[in-house]
């Protein structure tokens, strides 16, 4: 893992040293537009999580929890 990290860091460092000139222009309002489109989406997802938090936790507990008091060893087919 350390070797992979070292190689990736080296590749990124070499790429940053030899940056070619780019003829591009980023409008100053692009950041605001990005924020206006991403922020409501993130806040919407957070709102859904807050509203349905109890259902989400019950669902996860149901996935990983055991059914106490239920004996499934003698099921009839």
C-alpha positions as CSV (number, residue, x, y, z in Angstrom):
1,X,0.0,0.0,0.0
2,X,2.9,2.3,0.8
3,X,4.4,1.6,-2.6
4,X,1.2,2.4,-4.4
5,X,0.8,5.7,-2.5
6,X,4.4,6.6,-3.3
7,X,4.0,5.9,-7.0
8,X,0.7,7.8,-7.2
9,X,2.2,10.8,-5.4
10,X,5.2,10.7,-7.7
11,X,3.0,10.7,-10.8
12,X,1.0,13.6,-9.5
13,X,4.1,15.6,-8.6
14,X,5.6,15.0,-12.0
15,X,2.4,16.0,-13.8
16,X,2.3,19.3,-11.7
17,X,5.9,20.1,-12.6
18,X,5.2,19.9,-16.4
19,X,1.9,21.7,-16.7
20,X,1.2,22.8,-20.3
21,X,-0.4,26.2,-20.8
22,X,-4.1,26.0,-21.2
23,X,-6.2,28.5,-23.1
24,X,-9.3,28.3,-21.0
25,X,-11.4,30.7,-19.0
26,X,-13.5,29.9,-16.0
27,X,-16.2,32.5,-15.4
28,X,-16.2,33.9,-11.9
29,X,-19.9,33.0,-11.6
30,X,-19.2,29.4,-12.2
31,X,-18.5,28.8,-8.5
32,X,-21.7,30.4,-7.5
33,X,-23.7,28.4,-10.1
34,X,-22.1,25.2,-8.9
35,X,-22.9,26.1,-5.3
36,X,-26.5,26.9,-6.2
37,X,-27.0,23.6,-7.9
38,X,-25.1,21.3,-5.5
39,X,-26.1,22.9,-2.1
40,X,-29.9,22.3,-2.5
41,X,-29.3,18.7,-3.5
42,X,-27.0,18.1,-0.5
43,X,-29.5,19.8,1.9
44,X,-32.4,17.8,0.4
45,X,-30.6,14.5,1.0
46,X,-29.8,15.6,4.6
47,X,-33.4,16.6,5.1
48,X,-34.6,13.2,3.9
49,X,-32.2,11.5,6.3
50,X,-33.4,13.6,9.2
51,X,-37.0,13.0,8.5
52,X,-36.6,9.2,8.0
53,X,-33.8,8.7,10.5
54,X,-35.9,6.4,12.8
55,X,-37.0,4.2,9.8
56,X,-33.4,4.1,8.5
57,X,-32.0,3.0,11.9
58,X,-34.8,0.4,12.3
59,X,-34.1,-1.0,8.9
60,X,-30.3,-1.3,9.6
61,X,-31.0,-2.9,12.9
62,X,-33.3,-5.3,11.2
63,X,-30.6,-6.3,8.8
64,X,-27.9,-6.9,11.4
65,X,-30.0,-7.8,14.4
66,X,-31.3,-11.1,15.5
67,X,-34.9,-12.0,15.8
68,X,-35.1,-12.8,19.6
69,X,-37.6,-15.3,20.7
70,X,-38.2,-16.8,17.2
71,X,-37.0,-20.4,16.7
72,X,-36.4,-21.0,13.0
73,X,-34.9,-24.4,13.4
74,X,-38.2,-26.3,13.1
75,X,-39.8,-24.7,10.0
76,X,-42.1,-26.8,8.0
77,X,-41.7,-26.6,4.2
